[in-house]
Amino acid sequence: MVHFAHFADVHLGSWRQGPMQDLNFMAFQKVVETCIERKVDFILIAGDLFDSAYPPIEILKETFAEFKKIKDAKIPVFVIAGSHDYSASGKTFLDVLEKAGFCKNVFDAEVKENEIVLSPTVHNGIAIYGYPGKKSGLEVEDIKKLKLNDAPGMFKILMLHTTMDKVRGVLPIECVETEKLPESNYYALGHIHVDFRYKNLVYPGPVFPNNFSELETLENGSFYIVDTELGNPFEKIDLKIKEIISLDFEIKNGILGSEEILNELKKRNLKDKLILLRVSGVLDNQKISDINFERIENFCFENGAYFFLKNTHDLKTSEVELNIEIKNKENIEEEGIKKYSSENPSDFNKFIPQLMNTLSIEKQEGETVDSFNTRLIEESKKILKIE
């Protein structure tokens, strides 16, 4: 009999807003609590425990506290890195968890000519193999070369953080062919944020939705408990943390649209709910700021909402034709700055080229969103000579 838990894509530290970070962590806590209550023999984490290879110290402290609960319950944890908590340098905070005795990274590979041979971590007669996810799907070609060192008579588990053809659908992305994987009794997968099972190949979904769209479609996270003694060994556990109210409006008038949204909210019980507001459409001769989002948000909180999130990605304003003659098409950016500066004279204009150059820098591997934003702000302050 094999009885274990499998989850992936926790992405601790991914949400910028504090209340959303709290929900993410509460979902992780619920996984830990359930695993201990159900007395699973071991836990598999198939990548992206953290959203970064270098998570903030507060996230680490809280995570360590949960892993201590698991260790105190004497439940072994086996992990692989995902595309987010993987680092090309090979250094990751998963190593810190492992050195603290909280988990075991099962990635153990020997690179040979045209193949990568994995050796197992053996636990109570179970052979657990793993290969990490990498940035930009770079693990796909490697996985196609995988071979497993034999473990005769053992129940074999292969942990991967990648995209399989069965879950890819019609998306034009690199993937691994299911039928060409090394033979195993269970494939513990992560990376694609969906609950998906094909035979013994399982994506458990994220522990908590990672963005606005996932909150709309998934509403909550999930993971699996597998018990081979049962007729149907696969049990999906839903992680319902907060009830969601999802509203979708297409509007043409900001003022009327604001009232329409408020009237709909007045019909709902907002107490302790997570409010998702998606607004789309083309505003007629108006600015997006004509929609009173501040009033809408305040109404939600005044009526006891847990948190309010809005999405205006598909909200546009009527196109305004700009009569700008570009003399040098090879440098449209420079021409645009000159045109703007001549029509809007200001001492600030001399800073525009430097600011644009600064704002074009890219986030470094392993750098969190908050650290990246702080770096941009500090560089901008230097240019503007702001203390």
DRENROTI-697361 format. One record per residue (C-alpha): residue number from 0; y, z, x. Coordinates in steps of 0.5 Angstrom, whole numbers. Layout:
<recs>
<rec NUM <Y Z X>>
...
</recs>
This chain:
<recs>
<rec 0 <0 0 0>>
<rec 1 <7 -2 2>>
<rec 2 <13 2 -1>>
<rec 3 <20 0 2>>
<rec 4 <27 -1 0>>
<rec 5 <31 -8 2>>
<rec 6 <38 -9 2>>
<rec 7 <44 -13 5>>
<rec 8 <51 -15 5>>
<rec 9 <54 -8 4>>
<rec 10 <60 -10 8>>
<rec 11 <63 -3 9>>
<rec 12 <71 -4 11>>
<rec 13 <72 -11 7>>
<rec 14 <76 -9 2>>
<rec 15 <83 -8 4>>
<rec 16 <85 -3 -2>>
<rec 17 <83 4 -2>>
<rec 18 <80 5 -9>>
<rec 19 <76 -2 -8>>
<rec 20 <73 1 -1>>
<rec 21 <71 7 -5>>
<rec 22 <67 3 -10>>
<rec 23 <64 0 -4>>
<rec 24 <62 6 -1>>
<rec 25 <60 9 -7>>
<rec 26 <55 3 -8>>
<rec 27 <52 5 -1>>
<rec 28 <51 12 -3>>
<rec 29 <48 10 -9>>
<rec 30 <43 6 -5>>
<rec 31 <42 12 0>>
<rec 32 <41 17 -6>>
<rec 33 <36 12 -10>>
<rec 34 <32 11 -3>>
<rec 35 <31 18 -2>>
<rec 36 <29 20 -10>>
<rec 37 <24 15 -10>>
<rec 38 <21 17 -3>>
<rec 39 <21 10 0>>
<rec 40 <17 9 6>>
<rec 41 <22 6 10>>
<rec 42 <29 2 9>>
<rec 43 <30 -5 11>>
<rec 44 <38 -7 12>>
<rec 45 <38 -15 13>>
<rec 46 <45 -16 16>>
<rec 47 <52 -14 15>>
<rec 48 <52 -7 14>>
<rec 49 <59 -7 16>>
<rec 50 <64 -12 15>>
<rec 51 <66 -13 22>>
<rec 52 <63 -11 29>>
<rec 53 <68 -6 30>>
<rec 54 <69 -2 24>>
<rec 55 <75 3 23>>
<rec 56 <73 10 25>>
<rec 57 <74 13 18>>
<rec 58 <68 8 16>>
<rec 59 <64 10 21>>
<rec 60 <64 17 20>>
<rec 61 <63 16 13>>
<rec 62 <57 12 14>>
<rec 63 <54 16 19>>
<rec 64 <54 22 14>>
<rec 65 <50 18 10>>
<rec 66 <45 16 15>>
<rec 67 <44 23 17>>
<rec 68 <42 24 10>>
<rec 69 <36 19 11>>
<rec 70 <34 21 17>>
<rec 71 <34 28 14>>
<rec 72 <29 25 9>>
<rec 73 <25 23 14>>
<rec 74 <26 15 12>>
<rec 75 <26 10 18>>
<rec 76 <31 5 17>>
<rec 77 <30 -2 20>>
<rec 78 <36 -7 21>>
<rec 79 <38 -14 24>>
<rec 80 <46 -16 25>>
<rec 81 <49 -20 20>>
<rec 82 <54 -26 21>>
<rec 83 <60 -20 20>>
<rec 84 <57 -15 24>>
<rec 85 <54 -19 29>>
<rec 86 <58 -20 36>>
<rec 87 <57 -26 41>>
<rec 88 <58 -21 47>>
<rec 89 <51 -17 44>>
<rec 90 <55 -11 43>>
<rec 91 <56 -8 36>>
<rec 92 <56 -1 32>>
<rec 93 <49 -2 30>>
<rec 94 <48 0 37>>
<rec 95 <51 6 36>>
<rec 96 <47 8 30>>
<rec 97 <41 6 34>>
<rec 98 <43 11 39>>
<rec 99 <44 16 35>>
<rec 100 <37 16 32>>
<rec 101 <39 13 25>>
<rec 102 <36 6 25>>
<rec 103 <32 1 29>>
<rec 104 <34 -6 31>>
<rec 105 <28 -10 30>>
<rec 106 <31 -16 34>>
<rec 107 <26 -17 40>>
<rec 108 <26 -24 42>>
<rec 109 <23 -28 48>>
<rec 110 <26 -35 49>>
<rec 111 <21 -41 51>>
<rec 112 <22 -48 52>>
<rec 113 <23 -51 45>>
<rec 114 <21 -44 41>>
<rec 115 <24 -37 40>>
<rec 116 <18 -32 40>>
<rec 117 <19 -25 36>>
<rec 118 <16 -19 38>>
<rec 119 <15 -14 32>>
<rec 120 <17 -7 31>>
<rec 121 <10 -4 29>>
<rec 122 <11 2 24>>
<rec 123 <5 5 20>>
<rec 124 <1 -1 21>>
<rec 125 <7 -6 19>>
<rec 126 <9 -11 23>>
<rec 127 <17 -12 22>>
<rec 128 <20 -18 26>>
<rec 129 <28 -20 25>>
<rec 130 <33 -25 28>>
<rec 131 <40 -24 27>>
<rec 132 <45 -28 23>>
<rec 133 <51 -31 27>>
<rec 134 <58 -34 26>>
<rec 135 <59 -40 22>>
<rec 136 <51 -41 21>>
<rec 137 <49 -42 28>>
<rec 138 <43 -38 27>>
<rec 139 <40 -44 23>>
<rec 140 <38 -48 29>>
<rec 141 <35 -42 32>>
<rec 142 <31 -40 26>>
<rec 143 <28 -47 26>>
<rec 144 <24 -45 33>>
<rec 145 <22 -38 31>>
<rec 146 <15 -36 32>>
<rec 147 <12 -29 31>>
<rec 148 <7 -26 36>>
<rec 149 <1 -24 33>>
<rec 150 <0 -18 29>>
<rec 151 <-8 -18 27>>
<rec 152 <-9 -15 20>>
<rec 153 <-2 -12 19>>
<rec 154 <3 -13 13>>
<rec 155 <8 -18 16>>
<rec 156 <16 -17 14>>
<rec 157 <21 -22 17>>
<rec 158 <28 -20 17>>
<rec 159 <33 -26 17>>
<rec 160 <41 -27 15>>
<rec 161 <42 -34 14>>
<rec 162 <42 -39 8>>
<rec 163 <35 -42 6>>
<rec 164 <34 -49 2>>
<rec 165 <31 -45 -4>>
<rec 166 <38 -42 -5>>
<rec 167 <43 -47 -2>>
<rec 168 <43 -51 -8>>
<rec 169 <47 -57 -8>>
<rec 170 <52 -54 -3>>
<rec 171 <53 -58 4>>
<rec 172 <51 -53 9>>
<rec 173 <46 -52 14>>
<rec 174 <40 -49 12>>
<rec 175 <33 -47 14>>
<rec 176 <27 -50 10>>
<rec 177 <23 -45 7>>
<rec 178 <16 -48 8>>
<rec 179 <17 -48 16>>
<rec 180 <18 -41 16>>
<rec 181 <13 -37 20>>
<rec 182 <8 -34 15>>
<rec 183 <9 -27 13>>
<rec 184 <8 -23 7>>
<rec 185 <15 -21 6>>
<rec 186 <22 -25 8>>
<rec 187 <27 -20 7>>
<rec 188 <34 -24 7>>
<rec 189 <41 -23 7>>
<rec 190 <48 -27 8>>
<rec 191 <48 -31 1>>
<rec 192 <51 -26 -4>>
<rec 193 <46 -27 -10>>
<rec 194 <40 -24 -13>>
<rec 195 <35 -29 -12>>
<rec 196 <27 -29 -11>>
<rec 197 <22 -35 -9>>
<rec 198 <15 -32 -9>>
<rec 199 <16 -27 -3>>
<rec 200 <22 -29 -1>>
<rec 201 <28 -24 -3>>
<rec 202 <36 -24 -3>>
<rec 203 <37 -18 -6>>
<rec 204 <45 -19 -7>>
<rec 205 <51 -15 -4>>
<rec 206 <51 -8 -5>>
<rec 207 <58 -9 -8>>
<rec 208 <62 -15 -10>>
<rec 209 <66 -17 -4>>
<rec 210 <72 -21 -7>>
<rec 211 <75 -22 -14>>
<rec 212 <70 -28 -16>>
<rec 213 <64 -24 -14>>
<rec 214 <67 -18 -19>>
<rec 215 <67 -23 -24>>
<rec 216 <61 -26 -24>>
<rec 217 <56 -21 -21>>
<rec 218 <60 -15 -24>>
<rec 219 <56 -10 -20>>
<rec 220 <51 -10 -13>>
<rec 221 <44 -9 -13>>
<rec 222 <38 -8 -8>>
<rec 223 <30 -8 -9>>
<rec 224 <25 -3 -8>>
<rec 225 <18 -7 -7>>
<rec 226 <11 -3 -8>>
<rec 227 <5 -7 -7>>
<rec 228 <1 -3 -11>>
<rec 229 <4 -5 -17>>
<rec 230 <2 -12 -21>>
<rec 231 <10 -14 -20>>
<rec 232 <12 -11 -13>>
<rec 233 <19 -13 -14>>
<rec 234 <24 -8 -17>>
<rec 235 <31 -10 -18>>
<rec 236 <36 -4 -18>>
<rec 237 <43 -5 -21>>
<rec 238 <48 -1 -18>>
<rec 239 <53 0 -24>>
<rec 240 <59 4 -21>>
<rec 241 <65 2 -26>>
<rec 242 <65 -2 -32>>
<rec 243 <69 -8 -31>>
<rec 244 <74 -11 -36>>
<rec 245 <75 -19 -34>>
<rec 246 <81 -23 -37>>
<rec 247 <83 -30 -36>>
<rec 248 <89 -33 -39>>
<rec 249 <92 -40 -38>>
<rec 250 <99 -40 -39>>
<rec 251 <106 -45 -39>>
<rec 252 <111 -39 -40>>
<rec 253 <112 -33 -36>>
<rec 254 <115 -29 -41>>
<rec 255 <111 -31 -47>>
<rec 256 <105 -30 -42>>
<rec 257 <106 -23 -40>>
<rec 258 <107 -21 -47>>
<rec 259 <100 -25 -49>>
<rec 260 <97 -21 -43>>
<rec 261 <100 -14 -45>>
<rec 262 <98 -15 -53>>
<rec 263 <90 -17 -50>>
<rec 264 <90 -10 -46>>
<rec 265 <93 -6 -52>>
<rec 266 <86 -8 -56>>
<rec 267 <82 -5 -50>>
<rec 268 <80 2 -48>>
<rec 269 <82 2 -40>>
<rec 270 <80 9 -39>>
<rec 271 <77 9 -32>>
<rec 272 <76 1 -32>>
<rec 273 <77 -4 -27>>
<rec 274 <81 -9 -29>>
<rec 275 <81 -16 -27>>
<rec 276 <86 -21 -29>>
<rec 277 <86 -28 -27>>
<rec 278 <92 -33 -29>>
<rec 279 <92 -40 -29>>
<rec 280 <96 -46 -31>>
<rec 281 <103 -50 -30>>
<rec 282 <109 -46 -31>>
<rec 283 <114 -50 -34>>
<rec 284 <121 -50 -30>>
<rec 285 <119 -43 -29>>
<rec 286 <118 -39 -23>>
<rec 287 <111 -35 -22>>
<rec 288 <115 -28 -21>>
<rec 289 <117 -30 -29>>
<rec 290 <111 -27 -30>>
<rec 291 <112 -19 -31>>
<rec 292 <106 -17 -27>>
<rec 293 <109 -10 -25>>
<rec 294 <109 -8 -32>>
<rec 295 <102 -11 -33>>
<rec 296 <100 -7 -28>>
<rec 297 <104 -1 -30>>
<rec 298 <101 -1 -37>>
<rec 299 <94 -1 -34>>
<rec 300 <95 5 -30>>
<rec 301 <99 9 -35>>
<rec 302 <93 8 -40>>
<rec 303 <88 11 -35>>
<rec 304 <85 4 -31>>
<rec 305 <81 6 -25>>
<rec 306 <84 0 -21>>
<rec 307 <88 -7 -23>>
<rec 308 <86 -13 -19>>
<rec 309 <90 -20 -21>>
<rec 310 <88 -27 -18>>
<rec 311 <94 -33 -19>>
<rec 312 <90 -38 -14>>
<rec 313 <90 -43 -20>>
<rec 314 <97 -41 -22>>
<rec 315 <102 -47 -21>>
<rec 316 <110 -48 -22>>
<rec 317 <112 -55 -24>>
<rec 318 <113 -60 -18>>
<rec 319 <120 -61 -15>>
<rec 320 <121 -67 -12>>
<rec 321 <124 -66 -5>>
<rec 322 <129 -71 -2>>
<rec 323 <127 -71 5>>
<rec 324 <127 -77 10>>
<rec 325 <123 -76 16>>
<rec 326 <125 -80 22>>
<rec 327 <120 -77 26>>
<rec 328 <113 -77 23>>
<rec 329 <109 -75 29>>
<rec 330 <113 -68 28>>
<rec 331 <114 -67 21>>
<rec 332 <114 -59 22>>
<rec 333 <120 -60 27>>
<rec 334 <124 -65 22>>
<rec 335 <123 -60 16>>
<rec 336 <126 -54 20>>
<rec 337 <132 -58 22>>
<rec 338 <133 -61 15>>
<rec 339 <132 -53 12>>
<rec 340 <137 -50 17>>
<rec 341 <142 -56 16>>
<rec 342 <142 -54 9>>
<rec 343 <141 -47 9>>
<rec 344 <146 -45 15>>
<rec 345 <144 -38 18>>
<rec 346 <143 -34 24>>
<rec 347 <136 -33 22>>
<rec 348 <134 -40 23>>
<rec 349 <134 -40 30>>
<rec 350 <127 -35 30>>
<rec 351 <124 -40 25>>
<rec 352 <120 -44 30>>
<rec 353 <118 -38 34>>
<rec 354 <115 -34 28>>
<rec 355 <111 -40 25>>
<rec 356 <108 -41 32>>
<rec 357 <106 -33 32>>
<rec 358 <104 -34 25>>
<rec 359 <99 -39 27>>
<rec 360 <95 -35 31>>
<rec 361 <88 -34 29>>
<rec 362 <84 -28 28>>
<rec 363 <79 -26 34>>
<rec 364 <72 -25 33>>
<rec 365 <70 -18 31>>
<rec 366 <78 -16 29>>
<rec 367 <78 -13 23>>
<rec 368 <83 -16 17>>
<rec 369 <88 -10 18>>
<rec 370 <88 -10 26>>
<rec 371 <90 -18 25>>
<rec 372 <95 -16 20>>
<rec 373 <98 -11 24>>
<rec 374 <98 -15 31>>
<rec 375 <102 -21 27>>
<rec 376 <107 -16 24>>
<rec 377 <108 -13 31>>
<rec 378 <109 -20 34>>
<rec 379 <114 -22 29>>
<rec 380 <118 -15 30>>
<rec 381 <118 -17 37>>
<rec 382 <121 -24 36>>
<rec 383 <126 -21 30>>
<rec 384 <128 -15 35>>
<rec 385 <126 -10 30>>
<rec 386 <124 -3 32>>
</recs>
